Amino acid sequence: MAIARDDGVVEIRDALTDLTRSMLAVPGAAIADAALDPRGQRLALGRIHGTVEVWTTAPQELVLRIHSHAGRVAAVAFSRDGWDEIAHVLALCPERP
């Protein structure tokens, strides 16, 4: 599982033990949501300024950046198969009041 902290660090934790496996310090705008793929190889970040980023976890490298819209990205997620290609679907929804 991935947990985005307020200081721009994402903790990758073991879902069973809750122990931190690794940490990724990512520069840029604050992170609104983070998701780890089922294999633990990719990390998706939704930024408050409307950008979605995908990082590899080892080595920690940015592999994709999508400027999706002007508002904040409320949520990111991977499909159960681990998102085998660049993207199947990118859905943009306005935030609820």
Backbone atoms as SQL, in Angstrom:
CREATE TABLE atoms (id INTEGER PRIMARY KEY, chain TEXT, resi INTEGER, resn TEXT, atom TEXT, x REAL, y REAL, z REAL);
INSERT INTO atoms VALUES
  (1, 'A', 1, 'MET', 'N', 0.839, -1.168, 0.000),
  (2, 'A', 1, 'MET', 'CA', 0.000, 0.000, 0.000),
  (3, 'A', 1, 'MET', 'C', 0.890, 1.239, 0.000),
  (4, 'A', 2, 'ALA', 'N', 0.365, 2.343, -0.493),
  (5, 'A', 2, 'ALA', 'CA', 1.111, 3.593, -0.578),
  (6, 'A', 2, 'ALA', 'C', 0.414, 4.658, 0.247),
  (7, 'A', 3, 'ILE', 'N', 1.208, 5.388, 1.025),
  (8, 'A', 3, 'ILE', 'CA', 0.669, 6.453, 1.860),
  (9, 'A', 3, 'ILE', 'C', 1.439, 7.736, 1.554),
  (10, 'A', 4, 'ALA', 'N', 0.725, 8.755, 1.091),
  (11, 'A', 4, 'ALA', 'CA', 1.330, 10.048, 0.790),
  (12, 'A', 4, 'ALA', 'C', 1.344, 10.902, 2.047),
  (13, 'A', 5, 'ARG', 'N', 2.520, 11.375, 2.419),
  (14, 'A', 5, 'ARG', 'CA', 2.645, 12.245, 3.588),
  (15, 'A', 5, 'ARG', 'C', 2.604, 13.707, 3.150),
  (16, 'A', 6, 'ASP', 'N', 2.362, 14.591, 4.091),
  (17, 'A', 6, 'ASP', 'CA', 2.288, 16.026, 3.798),
  (18, 'A', 6, 'ASP', 'C', 3.624, 16.625, 3.357),
  (19, 'A', 7, 'ASP', 'N', 4.731, 15.963, 3.666),
  (20, 'A', 7, 'ASP', 'CA', 6.053, 16.504, 3.327),
  (21, 'A', 7, 'ASP', 'C', 6.555, 16.081, 1.949),
  (22, 'A', 8, 'GLY', 'N', 5.682, 15.475, 1.108),
  (23, 'A', 8, 'GLY', 'CA', 6.084, 15.075, -0.231),
  (24, 'A', 8, 'GLY', 'C', 6.752, 13.716, -0.299),
  (25, 'A', 9, 'VAL', 'N', 6.715, 12.964, 0.774),
  (26, 'A', 9, 'VAL', 'CA', 7.280, 11.613, 0.800),
  (27, 'A', 9, 'VAL', 'C', 6.134, 10.611, 0.720),
  (28, 'A', 10, 'VAL', 'N', 6.333, 9.576, -0.091),
  (29, 'A', 10, 'VAL', 'CA', 5.366, 8.489, -0.179),
  (30, 'A', 10, 'VAL', 'C', 5.990, 7.264, 0.475),
  (31, 'A', 11, 'GLU', 'N', 5.287, 6.707, 1.438),
  (32, 'A', 11, 'GLU', 'CA', 5.739, 5.487, 2.098),
  (33, 'A', 11, 'GLU', 'C', 5.080, 4.297, 1.416),
  (34, 'A', 12, 'ILE', 'N', 5.879, 3.302, 1.065),
  (35, 'A', 12, 'ILE', 'CA', 5.357, 2.059, 0.527),
  (36, 'A', 12, 'ILE', 'C', 5.419, 1.045, 1.657),
  (37, 'A', 13, 'ARG', 'N', 4.242, 0.571, 2.063),
  (38, 'A', 13, 'ARG', 'CA', 4.146, -0.308, 3.234),
  (39, 'A', 13, 'ARG', 'C', 3.620, -1.685, 2.858),
  (40, 'A', 14, 'ASP', 'N', 4.021, -2.662, 3.634),
  (41, 'A', 14, 'ASP', 'CA', 3.504, -4.014, 3.499),
  (42, 'A', 14, 'ASP', 'C', 2.069, -4.017, 4.030),
  (43, 'A', 15, 'ALA', 'N', 1.130, -4.481, 3.234),
  (44, 'A', 15, 'ALA', 'CA', -0.285, -4.446, 3.623),
  (45, 'A', 15, 'ALA', 'C', -0.597, -5.370, 4.796),
  (46, 'A', 16, 'LEU', 'N', 0.187, -6.432, 4.970),
  (47, 'A', 16, 'LEU', 'CA', -0.082, -7.371, 6.066),
  (48, 'A', 16, 'LEU', 'C', 0.539, -6.936, 7.389),
  (49, 'A', 17, 'THR', 'N', 1.777, -6.421, 7.330),
  (50, 'A', 17, 'THR', 'CA', 2.484, -6.081, 8.567),
  (51, 'A', 17, 'THR', 'C', 2.461, -4.599, 8.889),
  (52, 'A', 18, 'ASP', 'N', 2.125, -3.754, 7.912),
  (53, 'A', 18, 'ASP', 'CA', 2.140, -2.296, 8.032),
  (54, 'A', 18, 'ASP', 'C', 3.554, -1.737, 8.215),
  (55, 'A', 19, 'LEU', 'N', 4.579, -2.549, 7.939),
  (56, 'A', 19, 'LEU', 'CA', 5.956, -2.076, 8.018),
  (57, 'A', 19, 'LEU', 'C', 6.326, -1.344, 6.736),
  (58, 'A', 20, 'THR', 'N', 7.118, -0.273, 6.865),
  (59, 'A', 20, 'THR', 'CA', 7.559, 0.492, 5.708),
  (60, 'A', 20, 'THR', 'C', 8.596, -0.306, 4.933),
  (61, 'A', 21, 'ARG', 'N', 8.327, -0.569, 3.646),
  (62, 'A', 21, 'ARG', 'CA', 9.270, -1.286, 2.780),
  (63, 'A', 21, 'ARG', 'C', 10.241, -0.328, 2.113),
  (64, 'A', 22, 'SER', 'N', 9.747, 0.845, 1.703),
  (65, 'A', 22, 'SER', 'CA', 10.600, 1.858, 1.086),
  (66, 'A', 22, 'SER', 'C', 9.898, 3.199, 1.145),
  (67, 'A', 23, 'MET', 'N', 10.661, 4.240, 0.811),
  (68, 'A', 23, 'MET', 'CA', 10.116, 5.594, 0.799),
  (69, 'A', 23, 'MET', 'C', 10.588, 6.283, -0.473),
  (70, 'A', 24, 'LEU', 'N', 9.717, 7.116, -1.027),
  (71, 'A', 24, 'LEU', 'CA', 10.016, 7.841, -2.248),
  (72, 'A', 24, 'LEU', 'C', 9.742, 9.320, -2.005),
  (73, 'A', 25, 'ALA', 'N', 10.787, 10.137, -2.109),
  (74, 'A', 25, 'ALA', 'CA', 10.631, 11.588, -1.976),
  (75, 'A', 25, 'ALA', 'C', 10.403, 12.158, -3.367),
  (76, 'A', 26, 'VAL', 'N', 9.244, 12.768, -3.572),
  (77, 'A', 26, 'VAL', 'CA', 8.902, 13.275, -4.896),
  (78, 'A', 26, 'VAL', 'C', 8.770, 14.794, -4.855),
  (79, 'A', 27, 'PRO', 'N', 9.511, 15.473, -5.715),
  (80, 'A', 27, 'PRO', 'CA', 9.415, 16.943, -5.762),
  (81, 'A', 27, 'PRO', 'C', 8.132, 17.371, -6.444),
  (82, 'A', 28, 'GLY', 'N', 7.723, 18.588, -6.194),
  (83, 'A', 28, 'GLY', 'CA', 6.569, 19.135, -6.891),
  (84, 'A', 28, 'GLY', 'C', 5.414, 19.436, -5.970),
  (85, 'A', 29, 'ALA', 'N', 4.255, 19.649, -6.597),
  (86, 'A', 29, 'ALA', 'CA', 3.044, 20.015, -5.869),
  (87, 'A', 29, 'ALA', 'C', 2.619, 18.909, -4.916),
  (88, 'A', 30, 'ALA', 'N', 1.820, 19.274, -3.956),
  (89, 'A', 30, 'ALA', 'CA', 1.348, 18.324, -2.952),
  (90, 'A', 30, 'ALA', 'C', 0.614, 17.149, -3.599),
  (91, 'A', 31, 'ILE', 'N', 0.685, 16.020, -2.943),
  (92, 'A', 31, 'ILE', 'CA', 0.084, 14.789, -3.441),
  (93, 'A', 31, 'ILE', 'C', -1.306, 14.630, -2.825),
  (94, 'A', 32, 'ALA', 'N', -2.323, 14.472, -3.671),
  (95, 'A', 32, 'ALA', 'CA', -3.696, 14.299, -3.198),
  (96, 'A', 32, 'ALA', 'C', -4.012, 12.830, -2.942),
  (97, 'A', 33, 'ASP', 'N', -3.434, 11.911, -3.749),
  (98, 'A', 33, 'ASP', 'CA', -3.688, 10.484, -3.575),
  (99, 'A', 33, 'ASP', 'C', -2.526, 9.702, -4.161),
  (100, 'A', 34, 'ALA', 'N', -2.330, 8.494, -3.656),
  (101, 'A', 34, 'ALA', 'CA', -1.270, 7.608, -4.141),
  (102, 'A', 34, 'ALA', 'C', -1.807, 6.189, -4.189),
  (103, 'A', 35, 'ALA', 'N', -1.332, 5.415, -5.172),
  (104, 'A', 35, 'ALA', 'CA', -1.736, 4.017, -5.294),
  (105, 'A', 35, 'ALA', 'C', -0.553, 3.194, -5.786),
  (106, 'A', 36, 'LEU', 'N', -0.415, 2.006, -5.238),
  (107, 'A', 36, 'LEU', 'CA', 0.630, 1.069, -5.620),
  (108, 'A', 36, 'LEU', 'C', 0.000, -0.027, -6.462),
  (109, 'A', 37, 'ASP', 'N', 0.668, -0.417, -7.568),
  (110, 'A', 37, 'ASP', 'CA', 0.104, -1.484, -8.386),
  (111, 'A', 37, 'ASP', 'C', 0.182, -2.819, -7.638),
  (112, 'A', 38, 'PRO', 'N', -0.612, -3.815, -8.056),
  (113, 'A', 38, 'PRO', 'CA', -0.657, -5.084, -7.322),
  (114, 'A', 38, 'PRO', 'C', 0.691, -5.795, -7.196),
  (115, 'A', 39, 'ARG', 'N', 1.595, -5.574, -8.125),
  (116, 'A', 39, 'ARG', 'CA', 2.918, -6.211, -8.065),
  (117, 'A', 39, 'ARG', 'C', 3.932, -5.400, -7.257),
  (118, 'A', 40, 'GLY', 'N', 3.552, -4.186, -6.875),
  (119, 'A', 40, 'GLY', 'CA', 4.457, -3.338, -6.112),
  (120, 'A', 40, 'GLY', 'C', 5.568, -2.723, -6.934),
  (121, 'A', 41, 'GLN', 'N', 5.394, -2.643, -8.255),
  (122, 'A', 41, 'GLN', 'CA', 6.438, -2.142, -9.138),
  (123, 'A', 41, 'GLN', 'C', 6.220, -0.711, -9.610),
  (124, 'A', 42, 'ARG', 'N', 4.967, -0.247, -9.562),
  (125, 'A', 42, 'ARG', 'CA', 4.647, 1.116, -10.016),
  (126, 'A', 42, 'ARG', 'C', 3.819, 1.835, -8.973),
  (127, 'A', 43, 'LEU', 'N', 4.037, 3.132, -8.907),
  (128, 'A', 43, 'LEU', 'CA', 3.339, 3.982, -7.965),
  (129, 'A', 43, 'LEU', 'C', 2.676, 5.104, -8.749),
  (130, 'A', 44, 'ALA', 'N', 1.367, 5.269, -8.589),
  (131, 'A', 44, 'ALA', 'CA', 0.642, 6.361, -9.236),
  (132, 'A', 44, 'ALA', 'C', 0.390, 7.454, -8.210),
  (133, 'A', 45, 'LEU', 'N', 0.624, 8.691, -8.623),
  (134, 'A', 45, 'LEU', 'CA', 0.408, 9.845, -7.746),
  (135, 'A', 45, 'LEU', 'C', -0.570, 10.803, -8.416),
  (136, 'A', 46, 'GLY', 'N', -1.561, 11.257, -7.674),
  (137, 'A', 46, 'GLY', 'CA', -2.465, 12.305, -8.129),
  (138, 'A', 46, 'GLY', 'C', -2.094, 13.587, -7.408),
  (139, 'A', 47, 'ARG', 'N', -1.790, 14.618, -8.156),
  (140, 'A', 47, 'ARG', 'CA', -1.343, 15.890, -7.579),
  (141, 'A', 47, 'ARG', 'C', -2.509, 16.873, -7.442),
  (142, 'A', 48, 'ILE', 'N', -2.354, 17.826, -6.528),
  (143, 'A', 48, 'ILE', 'CA', -3.421, 18.801, -6.308),
  (144, 'A', 48, 'ILE', 'C', -3.579, 19.774, -7.472),
  (145, 'A', 49, 'HIS', 'N', -2.592, 19.874, -8.352),
  (146, 'A', 49, 'HIS', 'CA', -2.684, 20.804, -9.474),
  (147, 'A', 49, 'HIS', 'C', -3.113, 20.125, -10.776),
  (148, 'A', 50, 'GLY', 'N', -3.650, 18.881, -10.695),
  (149, 'A', 50, 'GLY', 'CA', -4.230, 18.244, -11.855),
  (150, 'A', 50, 'GLY', 'C', -3.318, 17.321, -12.638),
  (151, 'A', 51, 'THR', 'N', -2.209, 16.910, -12.075),
  (152, 'A', 51, 'THR', 'CA', -1.273, 16.028, -12.765),
  (153, 'A', 51, 'THR', 'C', -1.308, 14.632, -12.159),
  (154, 'A', 52, 'VAL', 'N', -1.223, 13.628, -13.031),
  (155, 'A', 52, 'VAL', 'CA', -1.063, 12.242, -12.606),
  (156, 'A', 52, 'VAL', 'C', 0.339, 11.815, -13.004),
  (157, 'A', 53, 'GLU', 'N', 1.067, 11.208, -12.073),
  (158, 'A', 53, 'GLU', 'CA', 2.418, 10.716, -12.344),
  (159, 'A', 53, 'GLU', 'C', 2.483, 9.231, -12.027),
  (160, 'A', 54, 'VAL', 'N', 3.310, 8.519, -12.791),
  (161, 'A', 54, 'VAL', 'CA', 3.589, 7.114, -12.502),
  (162, 'A', 54, 'VAL', 'C', 5.094, 6.970, -12.330),
  (163, 'A', 55, 'TRP', 'N', 5.480, 6.372, -11.216),
  (164, 'A', 55, 'TRP', 'CA', 6.884, 6.150, -10.856),
  (165, 'A', 55, 'TRP', 'C', 7.136, 4.659, -10.747),
  (166, 'A', 56, 'THR', 'N', 8.330, 4.220, -11.109),
  (167, 'A', 56, 'THR', 'CA', 8.728, 2.857, -10.785),
  (168, 'A', 56, 'THR', 'C', 9.257, 2.875, -9.355),
  (169, 'A', 57, 'THR', 'N', 9.108, 1.748, -8.662),
  (170, 'A', 57, 'THR', 'CA', 9.536, 1.705, -7.258),
  (171, 'A', 57, 'THR', 'C', 10.995, 1.299, -7.107),
  (172, 'A', 58, 'ALA', 'N', 11.545, 0.549, -8.065),
  (173, 'A', 58, 'ALA', 'CA', 12.960, 0.166, -8.010),
  (174, 'A', 58, 'ALA', 'C', 13.472, -0.028, -9.432),
  (175, 'A', 59, 'PRO', 'N', 14.281, 0.873, -9.927),
  (176, 'A', 59, 'PRO', 'CA', 14.725, 2.112, -9.303),
  (177, 'A', 59, 'PRO', 'C', 13.584, 3.132, -9.277),
  (178, 'A', 60, 'GLN', 'N', 13.698, 4.108, -8.440),
  (179, 'A', 60, 'GLN', 'CA', 12.655, 5.118, -8.286),
  (180, 'A', 60, 'GLN', 'C', 12.806, 6.172, -9.384),
  (181, 'A', 61, 'GLU', 'N', 12.013, 5.988, -10.459),
  (182, 'A', 61, 'GLU', 'CA', 12.087, 6.883, -11.608),
  (183, 'A', 61, 'GLU', 'C', 10.688, 7.259, -12.082),
  (184, 'A', 62, 'LEU', 'N', 10.553, 8.504, -12.516),
  (185, 'A', 62, 'LEU', 'CA', 9.314, 8.970, -13.120),
  (186, 'A', 62, 'LEU', 'C', 9.236, 8.401, -14.539),
  (187, 'A', 63, 'VAL', 'N', 8.144, 7.681, -14.852),
  (188, 'A', 63, 'VAL', 'CA', 8.007, 7.080, -16.180),
  (189, 'A', 63, 'VAL', 'C', 6.874, 7.685, -16.994),
  (190, 'A', 64, 'LEU', 'N', 5.949, 8.383, -16.337),
  (191, 'A', 64, 'LEU', 'CA', 4.819, 8.971, -17.051),
  (192, 'A', 64, 'LEU', 'C', 4.276, 10.154, -16.270),
  (193, 'A', 65, 'ARG', 'N', 3.983, 11.234, -16.985),
  (194, 'A', 65, 'ARG', 'CA', 3.315, 12.396, -16.379),
  (195, 'A', 65, 'ARG', 'C', 2.211, 12.825, -17.331),
  (196, 'A', 66, 'ILE', 'N', 0.991, 12.906, -16.794),
  (197, 'A', 66, 'ILE', 'CA', -0.166, 13.325, -17.580),
  (198, 'A', 66, 'ILE', 'C', -0.750, 14.567, -16.916),
  (199, 'A', 67, 'HIS', 'N', -0.823, 15.664, -17.673),
  (200, 'A', 67, 'HIS', 'CA', -1.489, 16.868, -17.180),
  (201, 'A', 67, 'HIS', 'C', -2.959, 16.704, -17.523),
  (202, 'A', 68, 'SER', 'N', -3.728, 16.260, -16.556),
  (203, 'A', 68, 'SER', 'CA', -5.087, 15.820, -16.830),
  (204, 'A', 68, 'SER', 'C', -6.119, 16.932, -16.907),
  (205, 'A', 69, 'HIS', 'N', -6.082, 17.859, -15.989),
  (206, 'A', 69, 'HIS', 'CA', -7.061, 18.946, -15.995),
  (207, 'A', 69, 'HIS', 'C', -6.627, 20.015, -15.013),
  (208, 'A', 70, 'ALA', 'N', -7.413, 21.082, -14.925),
  (209, 'A', 70, 'ALA', 'CA', -7.019, 22.218, -14.099),
  (210, 'A', 70, 'ALA', 'C', -7.241, 21.996, -12.607),
  (211, 'A', 71, 'GLY', 'N', -8.160, 21.126, -12.247),
  (212, 'A', 71, 'GLY', 'CA', -8.455, 20.891, -10.835),
  (213, 'A', 71, 'GLY', 'C', -7.561, 19.831, -10.227),
  (214, 'A', 72, 'ARG', 'N', -7.808, 19.527, -8.987),
  (215, 'A', 72, 'ARG', 'CA', -7.021, 18.525, -8.280),
  (216, 'A', 72, 'ARG', 'C', -7.432, 17.121, -8.720),
  (217, 'A', 73, 'VAL', 'N', -6.491, 16.200, -8.688),
  (218, 'A', 73, 'VAL', 'CA', -6.785, 14.792, -8.951),
  (219, 'A', 73, 'VAL', 'C', -7.239, 14.197, -7.630),
  (220, 'A', 74, 'ALA', 'N', -8.485, 13.772, -7.570),
  (221, 'A', 74, 'ALA', 'CA', -9.058, 13.302, -6.309),
  (222, 'A', 74, 'ALA', 'C', -8.639, 11.880, -5.968),
  (223, 'A', 75, 'ALA', 'N', -8.416, 11.023, -6.976),
  (224, 'A', 75, 'ALA', 'CA', -8.081, 9.623, -6.687),
  (225, 'A', 75, 'ALA', 'C', -7.347, 8.996, -7.860),
  (226, 'A', 76, 'VAL', 'N', -6.455, 8.071, -7.551),
  (227, 'A', 76, 'VAL', 'CA', -5.765, 7.264, -8.556),
  (228, 'A', 76, 'VAL', 'C', -5.873, 5.800, -8.139),
  (229, 'A', 77, 'ALA', 'N', -5.836, 4.900, -9.127),
  (230, 'A', 77, 'ALA', 'CA', -5.932, 3.472, -8.822),
  (231, 'A', 77, 'ALA', 'C', -5.371, 2.669, -9.985),
  (232, 'A', 78, 'PHE', 'N', -4.951, 1.464, -9.696),
  (233, 'A', 78, 'PHE', 'CA', -4.516, 0.511, -10.709),
  (234, 'A', 78, 'PHE', 'C', -5.575, -0.571, -10.848),
  (235, 'A', 79, 'SER', 'N', -5.640, -1.168, -12.031),
  (236, 'A', 79, 'SER', 'CA', -6.540, -2.305, -12.215),
  (237, 'A', 79, 'SER', 'C', -5.939, -3.533, -11.532),
  (238, 'A', 80, 'ARG', 'N', -6.734, -4.551, -11.335),
  (239, 'A', 80, 'ARG', 'CA', -6.271, -5.759, -10.647),
  (240, 'A', 80, 'ARG', 'C', -5.156, -6.474, -11.394),
  (241, 'A', 81, 'ASP', 'N', -5.105, -6.301, -12.728),
  (242, 'A', 81, 'ASP', 'CA', -4.052, -6.974, -13.496),
  (243, 'A', 81, 'ASP', 'C', -2.735, -6.216, -13.464),
  (244, 'A', 82, 'GLY', 'N', -2.690, -5.104, -12.751),
  (245, 'A', 82, 'GLY', 'CA', -1.438, -4.358, -12.610),
  (246, 'A', 82, 'GLY', 'C', -1.196, -3.330, -13.680),
  (247, 'A', 83, 'TRP', 'N', -2.208, -3.066, -14.520),
  (248, 'A', 83, 'TRP', 'CA', -2.073, -2.006, -15.530),
  (249, 'A', 83, 'TRP', 'C', -0.953, -2.355, -16.480),
  (250, 'A', 84, 'ASP', 'N', -1.225, -3.333, -17.354),
  (251, 'A', 84, 'ASP', 'CA', -0.196, -3.934, -18.189),
  (252, 'A', 84, 'ASP', 'C', 0.310, -3.057, -19.324),
  (253, 'A', 85, 'GLU', 'N', -0.351, -2.012, -19.647),
  (254, 'A', 85, 'GLU', 'CA', 0.125, -1.074, -20.655),
  (255, 'A', 85, 'GLU', 'C', 0.136, 0.324, -20.039),
  (256, 'A', 86, 'ILE', 'N', 0.373, 1.346, -20.844),
  (257, 'A', 86, 'ILE', 'CA', 0.459, 2.706, -20.315),
  (258, 'A', 86, 'ILE', 'C', -0.814, 3.098, -19.582),
  (259, 'A', 87, 'ALA', 'N', -1.956, 2.933, -20.219),
  (260, 'A', 87, 'ALA', 'CA', -3.214, 3.250, -19.524),
  (261, 'A', 87, 'ALA', 'C', -4.370, 2.655, -20.301),
  (262, 'A', 88, 'HIS', 'N', -5.317, 2.105, -19.603),
  (263, 'A', 88, 'HIS', 'CA', -6.534, 1.621, -20.242),
  (264, 'A', 88, 'HIS', 'C', -7.576, 2.733, -20.265),
  (265, 'A', 89, 'VAL', 'N', -7.758, 3.375, -19.123),
  (266, 'A', 89, 'VAL', 'CA', -8.773, 4.411, -19.016),
  (267, 'A', 89, 'VAL', 'C', -8.271, 5.499, -18.073),
  (268, 'A', 90, 'LEU', 'N', -8.464, 6.731, -18.454),
  (269, 'A', 90, 'LEU', 'CA', -8.214, 7.860, -17.567),
  (270, 'A', 90, 'LEU', 'C', -9.537, 8.597, -17.444),
  (271, 'A', 91, 'ALA', 'N', -10.132, 8.535, -16.269),
  (272, 'A', 91, 'ALA', 'CA', -11.434, 9.171, -16.054),
  (273, 'A', 91, 'ALA', 'C', -11.243, 10.433, -15.230),
  (274, 'A', 92, 'LEU', 'N', -11.828, 11.505, -15.692),
  (275, 'A', 92, 'LEU', 'CA', -11.742, 12.782, -15.006),
  (276, 'A', 92, 'LEU', 'C', -13.121, 13.179, -14.527),
  (277, 'A', 93, 'CYS', 'N', -13.231, 13.408, -13.265),
  (278, 'A', 93, 'CYS', 'CA', -14.521, 13.783, -12.692),
  (279, 'A', 93, 'CYS', 'C', -14.346, 15.030, -11.849),
  (280, 'A', 94, 'PRO', 'N', -15.301, 15.933, -11.887),
  (281, 'A', 94, 'PRO', 'CA', -15.203, 17.095, -10.996),
  (282, 'A', 94, 'PRO', 'C', -15.353, 16.657, -9.548),
  (283, 'A', 95, 'GLU', 'N', -14.722, 17.401, -8.678),
  (284, 'A', 95, 'GLU', 'CA', -14.853, 17.105, -7.246),
  (285, 'A', 95, 'GLU', 'C', -16.272, 17.396, -6.798),
  (286, 'A', 96, 'ARG', 'N', -16.733, 16.606, -5.855),
  (287, 'A', 96, 'ARG', 'CA', -18.050, 16.862, -5.274),
  (288, 'A', 96, 'ARG', 'C', -17.924, 17.948, -4.226),
  (289, 'A', 97, 'PRO', 'N', -18.945, 18.806, -4.119),
  (290, 'A', 97, 'PRO', 'CA', -18.878, 19.889, -3.119),
  (291, 'A', 97, 'PRO', 'C', -18.928, 19.351, -1.705);
